[in-house]
């Protein structure tokens, strides 16, 4: 359907449907003082909670949440501000779903396939990064289904329609995309400017000048030393490359394109791909086989492997994996994959890390000893820290000191040593945790480290200039900062209400003041080459323009906007729920 003729997600039927659902769902939500939507008697106002991690975990997310709190209060809304440690924050959002609004960074959003698991209705009852917002919209579902089923130019057009529908409905609100700037010592390594450091290929397509091949990296996030579960939600941030270095996937991304990796090759015929695996071993010496591939995709759908009363899906990769309908073992080194989606989306599912069945099969039992409540329970697989991690990747786990350091060693038996692929020149990867960006840069300047694996903080990124032999490189991050909405709760299930909230924040001011200019304001969750021209930033938000100027809200304009979507104010300036 052409984007100019398709049904608007804000049609009368949709708005009436969401308003009706809000009257039911809101009764058990976080909001207080909600009125019956079918009566004409105003309530005493209501309250919204705004959550973020602590400033110690992410000062920018906390600062944006503070600004959102102030904007909502200016609009006449009572706000309960919650600042939580990282683990409690993730649990509140991804497991318990006990929130109204939050500010955070998205998972890695490099391809449109990532939006399917985040937004499709089929995942609204699951946990983890499968639709944590409880979002449901038939127009968006249809758009997601179309883009997932198509390839080439047809997929490009479908993605454009999806993003335009997204912008109209605001299931979450993209704010800004930070700049990922890194520093390294050019006298020891060359080429870290070729690929995003969140991807494995950045550690292959480089040259080492260091005599011993040791890469000494520094990070500001100690979680890289604590958690090694590729399915866990409380471990490293999505921009960490550690999983990609410890585990192989059937395919890997290079400059946005999918290329064979653990799979030597594949051939498509009538929606089915036959993949041939390279001969390689797990880090414990066991051979990698077709059985491991079949196990991995089955395991993502149900980590209990049919041992629980209901399936317990993995909190990560589920949305991506549903592009594959079936995986069948043909022999020890060949599998047949039947796609549920188009070829492009299915090949994105080839980038999921492959797990050793002989280890993860023993992690299907219930994790009742862990205080985690999900719709269907939890298994050991989703809560284990997975130490030591056994993968088949470029590097093997050597040692770690929690909160201090991590050491990985090159896997001398990796298939890149014999296949027609570049081999990593890094013999040892030593990761050291530093207190902050200033300490990380100082370690590089003092020749105590070679690379800032964590991106520089915004203040430093906007001002730091390296002197030879140090080198800097920057590129847009693959994740962005955003406002998340719990649309299970009225009035947040109303897209008009969400759009108005989006208009309360000056994204350009946030990028300039909170991120010191080291971020770009955005209206689309995907950047180039996927962002349509209609959503490009041209001095103002093309969909939800700021209701003010230079970061200052126009109170009259804000009240007028809320009144235009059916809300009222009492004599004290408190916003009342829509009649």
MIMAR-404247 format. One line per 10 residues: number of its first residue (from 1); their letters; for each residue x, y, z of C-alpha. Coordinates in steps of 0.05 Angstrom, whole numbers, plus 5000, padded with zeros to 4 digits. Each point is the difference from the previous one (the first is absolute). Layout:
<banus>
NUM) a) X:Y:Z  ...
</banus>
This chain:
<banus>
1) xxxxxxxxxx) 5000:5000:5000  5028:5068:4981  5020:5043:5059  4955:5056:4976  4938:4957:4999  5008:4952:5058  4954:5006:5060  5027:5046:5053  5018:4968:5067  4961:5057:5031
11) xxxxxxxxxx) 4935:4982:4968  4935:5009:5039  4994:4925:5009  5070:4994:5029  4992:5059:5047  4932:4974:5025  5029:4930:5008  5059:5023:5040  4958:5045:5043  4953:4943:5017
21) xxxxxxxxxx) 5059:4954:5015  5030:5054:5044  4938:5001:5045  5011:4926:5014  5076:4995:5002  5010:5064:5039  4964:4972:5061  5059:4955:5015  5055:5048:4977  5045:5049:5035
31) xxxxxxxxxx) 4954:5060:4989  4958:5027:5056  4935:5039:4999  4979:4977:4931  4929:5017:4982  4949:4957:4964  5010:5020:4927  4925:4997:4987  4981:5050:5054  5006:5075:4995
41) xxxxxxxxxx) 5024:5012:5071  5073:5021:5007  5046:4963:5048  5050:5031:5048  5057:4994:4952  5048:4942:4994  5073:4981:5007  5052:4971:4953  5065:4966:5021  5064:5016:4962
51) xxxxxxxxxx) 5056:4949:5009  5074:4999:4981  5064:4970:5023  5043:5038:5050  5047:5056:4976  5058:4954:5018  4975:4949:4948  4980:5049:4946  5003:5074:5016  4968:5019:4933
61) xxxxxxxxxx) 4939:4955:5009  4990:5026:5071  5006:5072:4977  4950:4991:4944  4952:4966:5049  5007:5060:5046  4983:5046:4943  4940:4957:4982  4977:5004:5073  5004:5076:4998
71) xxxxxxxxxx) 4963:5004:4933  4943:4956:5025  4993:5041:5063  4998:5063:4957  4944:4967:4961  4961:4991:5065  5015:4926:5012  5022:4974:5067  5065:4959:4992  5031:4945:5041
81) xxxxxxxxxx) 5074:5000:4982  5036:4933:5008  5076:4993:4996  5020:4927:5003  5064:4958:4997  5010:4968:4933  4977:4930:5020  4937:5024:5035  4984:5047:4942  5005:4944:4949
91) xxxxxxxxxx) 4957:4955:5043  4948:5054:5010  4995:5013:4926  5013:4933:4966  4973:4950:5051  4950:5032:5047  4973:5052:4950  4988:5046:5060  5011:5068:4969  4965:5057:4965
101) xxxxxxxxxx) 5057:5035:4963  5075:4988:4999  5062:5028:4966  5053:4952:4977  5042:4978:4940  4970:4953:4950  5032:4933:4983  5041:5001:4937  4956:5024:4943  5040:4990:4936
111) xxxxxxxxxx) 4948:4965:4957  4924:5005:4994  4993:4928:5024  5015:5024:5071  4933:5038:5001  4959:4937:4992  5014:4971:5069  4997:5069:5033  4931:5019:4974  4959:4942:4972
121) xxxxxxxxxx) 4937:4980:5037  5019:4927:5000  5052:5016:5054  4958:5046:5044  4992:4947:5054  5073:4979:5001  5058:5027:5041  5070:5025:4986  5012:5041:4937  4937:4972:4967
131) xxxxxxxxxx) 4951:5058:4999  5012:5024:5072  4950:5057:4987  4939:4954:4993  4989:5035:4933  4945:4976:4953  4980:5033:4934  4973:4963:4940  5028:5053:4952  5070:4994:5027
141) xxxxxxxxxx) 4993:4924:5002  4981:4999:4926  5058:5046:4983  5049:4957:5039  4974:4937:4966  5007:5031:4932  5072:5023:5010  5018:4933:5030  4972:4962:4941  5034:5040:4945
151) xxxxxxxxxx) 5069:5007:4970  5036:5053:4960  4965:5063:4977  4932:4973:5024  5029:4993:5070  5029:5070:4997  4931:5028:4984  4968:4959:5055  5051:5024:5051  4985:5072:4981
161) xxxxxxxxxx) 4926:4988:5012  5015:4966:5067  5043:5059:5024  4948:5051:4979  4945:4962:5036  5046:4994:5060  5011:5075:5001  4926:5013:4998  4984:4952:5057  5062:5010:5045
171) xxxxxxxxxx) 5003:4931:5033  5064:5028:5028  5032:5067:4987  5070:5004:4970  5038:5059:5029  5071:5001:4975  5054:4955:4972  5066:5009:5037  5067:5003:4966  5044:4940:5012
181) xxxxxxxxxx) 5071:5028:5004  5059:4956:5017  5075:5011:5009  5056:4951:4985  5075:4998:4994  5019:5000:4926  5069:4976:5016  4971:4933:5023  4938:4988:4957  4973:5026:4934
191) xxxxxxxxxx) 4929:4997:4975  4952:5009:5058  4965:5054:4959  4975:4949:4948  4942:4969:5037  4957:5014:5061  5035:4974:5062  4934:4967:5021  5011:4948:4945  5049:4942:4995
201) xxxxxxxxxx) 5027:5020:4933  5033:5061:5032  5047:4952:5034  5016:4961:4937  5010:5053:4946  5059:5034:5035  5076:4997:5000  5043:4992:5062  5065:5037:5008  5007:4977:5072
211) xxxxxxxxxx) 5057:4949:5004  4960:4952:5044  4932:5012:4969  4969:5018:5067  4942:5050:4997  4992:5037:5066  4930:5029:5001  4967:5043:5053  4926:5004:5016  4958:5042:5048
221) xxxxxxxxxx) 4946:4946:5009  5020:4946:5049  4944:4954:4976  5047:4973:4947  5037:4964:5057  4938:4972:5034  4950:4971:4951  5013:4956:4939  4930:4974:4985  4983:5016:4928
231) xxxxxxxxxx) 4926:4991:5017  5001:5042:5064  4968:5068:5009  5043:5025:5058  5069:4994:4970  5039:5043:4952  4968:5056:4960  4981:4982:4929  5059:5040:4973  5050:4952:5032
241) xxxxxxxxxx) 5035:4953:4950  5018:4947:5052  4944:4951:4981  5020:5005:4926  5072:4984:5018  4983:4940:5044  4944:4971:4957  4993:4988:4926  4937:5009:4959  4981:4969:4934
251) xxxxxxxxxx) 5011:5069:4968  5033:5066:5019  4985:5071:4980  5051:5041:4962  4981:5072:4984  4927:4982:5007  5003:4939:4954  4994:4928:5022  5057:4953:4983  5013:4926:5015
261) xxxxxxxxxx) 5039:4988:5064  4990:4934:5037  4961:4979:4939  5049:4991:4942  4943:5013:4951  4926:4996:4989  4953:4991:4941  4927:5022:4997  4944:4965:4963  4926:5014:5009
271) xxxxxxxxxx) 5007:5031:5069  5048:4947:5026  5074:5007:5010  5051:4944:5004  5060:5020:5042  5067:4965:5003  5039:5010:5065  5074:5009:5006  5038:4947:5039  5017:5030:5068
281) xxxxxxxxxx) 4997:4985:5075  4972:5028:5063  5050:5030:5048  4997:4936:5042  5020:4957:4940  4932:4972:4981  4984:5006:4926  4950:5051:4976  4945:4964:4962  4933:5009:4966
291) xxxxxxxxxx) 4968:4976:5064  5024:5064:5035  4967:5043:4947  4934:4964:5006  5003:5003:5076  5015:5075:5001  4939:5021:4960  4954:4952:5038  5029:5024:5066  4984:5073:4985
301) xxxxxxxxxx) 4927:4982:4993  4998:4960:5065  5060:4999:5047  4965:4945:5040  5000:4955:4938  4928:4977:5015  5016:4985:5073  4956:5057:5027  4925:5007:4999  5006:5055:4948
311) xxxxxxxxxx) 5057:5022:4955  5052:5046:5032  5030:5040:4942  5068:5032:5003  4998:5074:5018  5046:5017:4942  5000:4982:4926  4928:4972:5001  4973:5051:4952  5058:4991:4952
321) xxxxxxxxxx) 4995:4924:5004  4927:4997:4981  5020:5017:4928  5020:4926:4998  4943:4949:5001  5042:4936:5005  5072:4975:5004  5013:4928:4980  5065:4961:5006  5021:4969:4934
331) xxxxxxxxxx) 5066:4972:5024  5055:5021:5049  5019:5061:4958  4936:5019:4963  4934:5029:5021  4937:5018:4963  4967:5065:5022  4929:5016:4980  4984:5074:5004  4936:5029:5029
341) xxxxxxxxxx) 5020:5068:4973  5035:5026:4937  5072:4984:4985  5028:5066:5028  4967:4991:5068  5017:4926:5003  5073:5015:4986  5000:5050:5056  4978:4942:5044  5064:4965:4978
351) xxxxxxxxxx) 5039:5051:5043  4974:4970:5066  5055:4968:5042  5002:4924:4996  5002:4965:5067  5032:4933:5019  4943:4952:5011  5041:4956:5046  5005:5058:5050  4935:5038:4993
361) xxxxxxxxxx) 4956:4938:4998  5015:4993:5075  4973:5069:5014  4927:4987:4984  4977:4989:5072  4958:5051:5037  5038:5056:5035  4953:5003:5059  5057:5017:5046  5005:5067:4964
371) xxxxxxxxxx) 4947:5052:5017  4978:5012:4929  4927:5001:4981  4985:4997:4926  4936:4980:4963  5024:4928:4996  5057:4997:5050  5075:4998:4989  5053:4948:4987  5073:4996:5021
381) xxxxxxxxxx) 5018:5017:4928  4973:5071:5005  5028:5017:5069  5069:4968:5000  5061:5044:4995  5030:4945:4956  5070:4998:5030  5042:4975:4967  4969:5013:4932  5010:4943:4950
391) xxxxxxxxxx) 4991:5023:4929  5034:4987:4934  5020:5072:4986  5063:5037:4982  5021:5003:5074  4997:4954:5059  4986:5021:5071  5065:5001:5040  4990:5037:5066  4962:5056:5034
401) xxxxxxxxxx) 4998:5040:5064  4930:5026:5011  4995:5074:4993  5074:5006:4981  5023:4962:4938  4986:4947:4948  5050:4960:4958  4983:4963:4936  5049:4960:4958  4999:4988:4925
411) xxxxxxxxxx) 4968:4935:4980  5055:4967:4961  4952:4947:4973  4950:5050:4973  4978:4988:4928  5027:5068:4979  5070:4970:5007  4986:4954:4940  4940:5029:4963  5002:5055:4948
421) xxxxxxxxxx) 4985:5052:5053  5043:5052:5035  5032:4975:5065  5002:5045:5061  5071:5024:5014  4983:5008:5074  5033:4945:5041  4973:5024:5068  4944:5048:5016  5010:5032:5068
431) xxxxxxxxxx) 4940:5042:5023  5009:5045:5060  4945:5039:5035  5014:5073:5013  4961:5049:5043  4979:5045:4943  5017:5026:4930  5053:5047:5027  5037:4941:5032  4992:4959:4936
441) xxxxxxxxxx) 5030:5054:4956  5056:5011:5050  5017:4925:4995  5006:5007:4925  5042:5062:5004  5047:4968:5052  5009:4939:4954  4966:4955:5053  4944:4982:4951  4989:4997:4926
451) xxxxxxxxxx) 4925:5011:4988  4939:5030:5035  4951:4944:4989  4946:5042:5033  4981:5061:4960  5023:5066:5030  4950:5037:5042  4966:5059:4965  5041:5055:5033  5065:4967:4980
461) xxxxxxxxxx) 4975:4978:4932  4981:5072:4982  5067:5030:5019  5055:4948:4999  5053:5005:4946  5052:4945:4996  5074:5013:4988  5041:4949:4959  5009:4943:5007  4930:4999:5032
471) xxxxxxxxxx) 4942:4997:4951  4926:5015:5009  4940:4980:4959  4926:5013:5008  4937:4973:4969  4926:5001:5019  4985:4949:5054  4957:4940:4982  4955:5014:5060  4963:5064:5019
481) xxxxxxxxxx) 4969:5033:5061  4925:4998:5004  4937:5005:5043  4965:4934:5011  4925:4998:5016  4961:4946:5036  4939:5000:4954  4966:4950:5046  4982:5060:5042  4952:5056:4982
491) xxxxxxxxxx) 5008:5053:4975  5067:4977:4970  4964:4951:4954  4972:5061:4964  5048:5018:4943  4978:5073:5002  5022:5003:5073  5067:4968:4983  5011:5049:4943  4986:5058:5046
501) xxxxxxxxxx) 5050:4974:5051  5051:4994:4944  4989:5073:4985  5017:5020:5071  5075:4988:4990  5045:5042:4956  5043:4946:4968  5049:5050:4970  5010:5032:5068  5011:4931:5032
511) xxxxxxxxxx) 5052:4982:4948  5036:5066:5010  4997:5008:5075  4996:4930:5030  5044:4968:4946  5045:5060:4989  4985:4997:4926  5025:4928:4994  4932:4974:4979  4950:5012:4944
521) xxxxxxxxxx) 4926:5012:5013  4957:4949:4964  4928:4984:4983  5012:4930:4973  5024:4938:5039  5043:4980:4940  5054:5043:4969  5028:4999:4930  4991:4966:4953  4931:4983:5027
531) xxxxxxxxxx) 4975:5067:5024  4949:5029:4951  5007:5071:4975  4934:5018:5035  5033:4986:5068  5066:5036:4989  5017:5052:5051  5001:5069:4969  5006:5047:5059  4936:4974:5032
541) xxxxxxxxxx) 4964:4935:5013  4959:4985:4937  4946:4963:5039  4998:5024:5072  5028:5071:4999  5020:5029:5067  4946:5041:5035  5046:5056:5017  5066:5032:4980  5073:4991:5020
551) xxxxxxxxxx) 4983:4947:5051  4946:5041:5035  4929:4975:4997  4943:5046:4979  4950:4984:5055  4941:5027:4961  5019:4959:4939  5007:4937:5043  4932:5010:5033  4968:5014:4933
561) xxxxxxxxxx) 5030:4936:4971  4974:4957:5057  4931:5033:4995  4999:4986:4925  5005:4925:5013  4943:5001:5050  5032:5014:5068  4981:5054:5050  5034:5040:5054  4973:5016:5069
571) xxxxxxxxx) 5003:5069:5031  5069:4985:5029  5030:4982:4933  5000:4925:5010  4988:4958:4938  4940:4954:5004  4991:4935:4964  4964:5004:4934  4924:4997:5002
</banus>
